[in-house]
Every structure is written in structure tokens, then in C-alpha cells.
Amino acid sequence: MSDRADTVIVGGGVAGFQAAMTLRRLWPEKTVTLLDKEEETGYYRTLLPQFINGTLPENKLFFPPSADDRHLRILTAVRVESIDREKRTLRLSGRGDLHYQRLLIACGGRPLVPQPFVGADCAGIFPVRSLTAARMARQWLTSHPEVVVLGGGLVGVKTAAHLAGFGYTVTLIERDDTLLPLALSAAAAGLVADHLRQKKIRLLLGRTVDDLHSTAGAISAVQVGGDWLPCQTLMVATGSLPDLAWLHDSGLLSEGRLEVAPTLQTADPHIFAAGDAVTIVDSARYTPWTWPQAVVQGALAGENCHAAVPRSLRRYSRVNTMNLNGLSLAILGLPVPGAARAVYAPAGAGIYRELFHQDGTIVGGALVGDISLGGRFHQLMATGLAGERDLESLLVPRKGVWSPQAAVFVRNVRRARILPQGVER
Ligand SMILES: Cc1cc2nc3c(=O)[nH]c(=O)nc-3n(C[C@H](O)[C@H](O)[C@H](O)COP(=O)(O)OP(=O)(O)OC[C@H]3O[C@@H](n4cnc5c(N)ncnc54)[C@H](O)[C@@H]3O)c2cc1C
């Protein structure tokens, strides 16, 4: 293998792939090498719950294949171990050094595994993050149907929702008193909780796991409060942190964070970064670690890598839509202190739509059970043009009213826009 590339990308998640496709489109003469430590790369991480429950075949997990491209190399099962910024080289596991002209870091996050599970030497515990772990969980679940999902954030709620109804008993444990505490108001989260209970998921809110019990080398129970709960499969979804250990002596980290400017440039002008790995420093620090942000940032970082005048990221929002196995959900942002609230929540309809607004600007909200006009609200948030509009009546769902922005909004969260450029696997 050649030991140099014009641009090297660390991480073959959606940010890394978007960056690679953008680089190849904008600079067809420049070579790109994309590295990932996983065996496979380029898949929809957000669809892992549907893969784990067996409804999504493995081949549907991957980004659409594209034509051969001799200027793009994708190397899997290669871990980047360290960086030498002076020599502009990366040390790769078992493959020597690789020189870069520009480096793009898109190494994403690693799952947080809380005590008492750190180093627990027993089978049946699966962090929800990688395809490798998802494959093992999918197989294990067939004979271990008593499931506990730990963590009621986005990943835990999705995992629990998609495991319900397949013959498993599912318990979801969340330390906070409400689900999705970093994304939804208590009122909006209440509707999500109702939906999960209807799916026969047992919710233990305001609780956590204190201890575990194993039998014959496999998890058999977890302790919650003073009680022991049968548990043959534990899905750990207690959050993730940037996977930055390989950068520890690079001089690129600030108090452990990989900080970038709004142009996604790091402290080193030859190095850009995007996605779940980064903290963006502008008027404040932003960590919008979501799929739509990884898509947009990956493309922008790829574009800026060789641009004479790099462009800045325009939005740091965590706006996001998903389907929780029958309940549609659009997250626009948490309540902001001092903001007013407009609500549409007809009794018994299974719909809750709210917007938070301040000085004529929409600053957050959520659409639960009916996400129509989500793109319109996102657009009004981004442009700050809500003005004197009657938000209560704007919240009334109107099917079939779609702006071009709404179409983009939905398309972006369903599928990353992987451009049909050549990919060598
Ligand atoms: C089950 C699940 C469901 C989710 N659902 C949603 C959702 O509905 N909506 C939403 O907005 N977000 C969701 N997310 C979060 C979303 O998937 C992430 O925000 C997004 O994948 C981040 O993309 P990324 O490319 O920055 O990082 P990642 O997808 O984490 O990719 C980083 C890649 O870098 C590789 N890597 C790391 N370190 C090294 C190294 N040293 N050497 C080589 N390779 C390395 C990793 O193997 C990994 O493949 C979900 C996440 C999970 C796990």
C-alpha cells in the first residue's frame, strides 16, 4: 500500500463518508484514504435497533454501493494509534505509518459503560454502538429474551421501542425522572413514555442499576434499588463520549476535548474534524452530536480541507426526527429558561406538539405523534423569522403542506445523502 495520501480521514462513520465523497467530488485529482478500526464501515448506525430485532437485513444497513474510484482507498480493521504532527504521519495498527497532506478526524464516539459493568467478565452485556456488538446481540437475544435496556436517552429509547413485540420482556431503566431528558420537555417525554408502556415495556424512571448477578458466565439479574430483576440480556445505552485516546499527546486536545472553529478546523491548520468527535467553539461550546449534524459537518469539513477560504457551519442545532416503532418524533430543542411555550395537544389523540419561543424567535420544541410541518418550524428556527405569527395555530397539523425545506429536513434524517462517487472497499 502507498504510505501517503493527499487527504486521510480517520473514521468511516457517516461524517467520514460524507467527507470522502465531498473531497472526491470537489478535488478529483487528489487521493483520499479513509481508515476505520471496525471490520465494516459505511453503515447506518441509527438503524442498528431494527437490525438487532431482526427486521432489517444486514445488507440494508450499508450505504448504497458506488462505482470504483482508484483515488479513494477504504481500509477497514485498521486502528489509528497516534499522530506525529511535525512529520504529518499517523501510526497505524500493524501497518506502519501513513503520511497525510490534510487530515480529517471523524472518529466519532465510544459508548460509556457505567459501573458495575466495566470489565464485568460475563456474557450478555452489549453496548449499543457498533455493528460488531449489534450482530452479537442479535444472535444472543434469540435464546435470552429477558432484556434490560439501561439508559433512556435517544439510543436507549429507540432500542427498547424496537425490541418490544418480538417475544422479549423489555425493561427500560433511566436515572432521570423522564425519558429523553437531554432532548424533550417532561410533557413531551410523557407521551413517549405512554407509547413505550403501550408496547408493554416496563419503565423504571429515576432509577439505576447498582449491581449485577451472573450465572454460568452470563448475566442473570441486575439490582435496581433494593430489588433484583431477572436479566439475560443487558443493552447498555448510557451515552457516548468522543473516542480521542489516540490524540492524547497530539497537542490538539483542550481539557480532553477536540475543539474546532466553526470552519471545523482544529488548532492545526492541516487538520479538520467533524461529527461526534468534536466540540465546536463559537460564542459558546457546542456538541451537537447527532446524525444530521455528522452529515452536514462531514461534507463541510471535506470541502474546507483544501479550500482557500473555508466556510463556517451555519447551525449547531440538534434538530432530529425519528420513528420509535410506531410513534413519530421530531426534536427541535429543549426548553430555554424564560421562553414562552405554545402547545397543541388534543386530548386522547396521542399527539403533543410544542414550540418554545422568545422575542419572536422559535428556540426549541418537539413534535410527538405527528411531525408534519417539522421542516417549516426548523426553517423558522434557523432564520429567526417566526415574528408575530400565531404559533398555536401554526402548530395544528396540516398534512400535505410541504416546503422544499421540509423535504430536505425529512430526507436528511432518514438517510445520509451519500453521493454516488466511487468507493473502493
Ligand atoms: C443505535 C443508535 C441509534 C442512533 N439514532 C440516532 C437518531 O435517531 N438520530 C440521530 O441524530 N442520531 C442517532 N444516533 C447517533 C448517530 O448515530 C451519531 O451522531 C453519528 O453516527 C455520528 O457519526 P460520526 O461519523 O461522527 O461517528 P461514528 O458514527 O461514531 O463513526 C466513527 C467511526 O470512527 C471509527 N474510529 C474511531 N476511532 C478510530 C481510530 N483510532 N482508528 C480508526 N477508526 C476509528 C469508529 O470505528 C467509527 O466507525 C444513534 C446512535 C446509535 C448508536
PDBQT file of the ligand as one rigid body, heavy atoms in Angstrom, charges set to zero:
ROOT
HETATM    1  C1  LIG A 501     -28.288   2.791  17.991  1.00  0.00    +0.000 C 
HETATM    2  C2  LIG A 501     -28.095   4.249  17.672  1.00  0.00    +0.000 A 
HETATM    3  C3  LIG A 501     -29.170   4.988  17.211  1.00  0.00    +0.000 A 
HETATM    4  C4  LIG A 501     -28.997   6.334  16.905  1.00  0.00    +0.000 A 
HETATM    5  N1  LIG A 501     -30.080   7.038  16.465  1.00  0.00    +0.000 NA
HETATM    6  C5  LIG A 501     -29.937   8.331  16.169  1.00  0.00    +0.000 A 
HETATM    7  C6  LIG A 501     -31.048   9.091  15.651  1.00  0.00    +0.000 A 
HETATM    8  O1  LIG A 501     -32.156   8.592  15.507  1.00  0.00    +0.000 OA
HETATM    9  N2  LIG A 501     -30.823  10.383  15.314  1.00  0.00    +0.000 N 
HETATM   10  C7  LIG A 501     -29.589  10.965  15.474  1.00  0.00    +0.000 A 
HETATM   11  O2  LIG A 501     -29.438  12.137  15.151  1.00  0.00    +0.000 OA
HETATM   12  N3  LIG A 501     -28.528  10.284  15.937  1.00  0.00    +0.000 NA
HETATM   13  C8  LIG A 501     -28.679   8.992  16.292  1.00  0.00    +0.000 A 
HETATM   14  N4  LIG A 501     -27.593   8.287  16.749  1.00  0.00    +0.000 N 
HETATM   15  C9  LIG A 501     -26.274   8.979  16.845  1.00  0.00    +0.000 C 
HETATM   16  C10 LIG A 501     -25.603   8.986  15.472  1.00  0.00    +0.000 C 
HETATM   17  O3  LIG A 501     -25.508   7.668  15.010  1.00  0.00    +0.000 OA
HETATM   18  C11 LIG A 501     -24.233   9.651  15.567  1.00  0.00    +0.000 C 
HETATM   19  O4  LIG A 501     -24.436  11.007  15.919  1.00  0.00    +0.000 OA
HETATM   20  C12 LIG A 501     -23.465   9.566  14.252  1.00  0.00    +0.000 C 
HETATM   21  O5  LIG A 501     -23.320   8.235  13.852  1.00  0.00    +0.000 OA
HETATM   22  C13 LIG A 501     -22.080  10.206  14.391  1.00  0.00    +0.000 C 
HETATM   23  O6  LIG A 501     -21.351   9.975  13.207  1.00  0.00    +0.000 OA
HETATM   24  P1  LIG A 501     -19.764  10.103  13.173  1.00  0.00    +0.000 P 
HETATM   25  O7  LIG A 501     -19.388   9.755  11.779  1.00  0.00    +0.000 OA
HETATM   26  O8  LIG A 501     -19.344  11.391  13.749  1.00  0.00    +0.000 OA
HETATM   27  O9  LIG A 501     -19.211   8.994  14.193  1.00  0.00    +0.000 OA
HETATM   28  P2  LIG A 501     -19.380   7.426  14.220  1.00  0.00    +0.000 P 
HETATM   29  O10 LIG A 501     -20.635   7.005  13.569  1.00  0.00    +0.000 OA
HETATM   30  O11 LIG A 501     -19.179   7.041  15.652  1.00  0.00    +0.000 OA
HETATM   31  O12 LIG A 501     -18.160   6.868  13.350  1.00  0.00    +0.000 OA
HETATM   32  C14 LIG A 501     -16.828   6.997  13.802  1.00  0.00    +0.000 C 
HETATM   33  C15 LIG A 501     -16.005   5.883  13.225  1.00  0.00    +0.000 C 
HETATM   34  O13 LIG A 501     -14.638   6.116  13.570  1.00  0.00    +0.000 OA
HETATM   35  C16 LIG A 501     -14.014   4.886  13.843  1.00  0.00    +0.000 C 
HETATM   36  N5  LIG A 501     -12.837   5.123  14.704  1.00  0.00    +0.000 N 
HETATM   37  C17 LIG A 501     -12.814   5.655  15.951  1.00  0.00    +0.000 A 
HETATM   38  N6  LIG A 501     -11.534   5.744  16.404  1.00  0.00    +0.000 NA
HETATM   39  C18 LIG A 501     -10.747   5.245  15.438  1.00  0.00    +0.000 A 
HETATM   40  C19 LIG A 501      -9.342   5.048  15.328  1.00  0.00    +0.000 A 
HETATM   41  N7  LIG A 501      -8.492   5.417  16.303  1.00  0.00    +0.000 N 
HETATM   42  N8  LIG A 501      -8.843   4.484  14.196  1.00  0.00    +0.000 NA
HETATM   43  C20 LIG A 501      -9.688   4.125  13.177  1.00  0.00    +0.000 A 
HETATM   44  N9  LIG A 501     -11.031   4.292  13.249  1.00  0.00    +0.000 NA
HETATM   45  C21 LIG A 501     -11.563   4.845  14.337  1.00  0.00    +0.000 A 
HETATM   46  C22 LIG A 501     -15.100   4.086  14.538  1.00  0.00    +0.000 C 
HETATM   47  O14 LIG A 501     -14.864   2.682  14.403  1.00  0.00    +0.000 OA
HETATM   48  C23 LIG A 501     -16.359   4.526  13.798  1.00  0.00    +0.000 C 
HETATM   49  O15 LIG A 501     -16.690   3.651  12.732  1.00  0.00    +0.000 OA
HETATM   50  C24 LIG A 501     -27.732   6.946  17.066  1.00  0.00    +0.000 A 
HETATM   51  C25 LIG A 501     -26.642   6.197  17.530  1.00  0.00    +0.000 A 
HETATM   52  C26 LIG A 501     -26.811   4.850  17.832  1.00  0.00    +0.000 A 
HETATM   53  C27 LIG A 501     -25.637   4.054  18.343  1.00  0.00    +0.000 C 
ENDROOT
TORSDOF 0
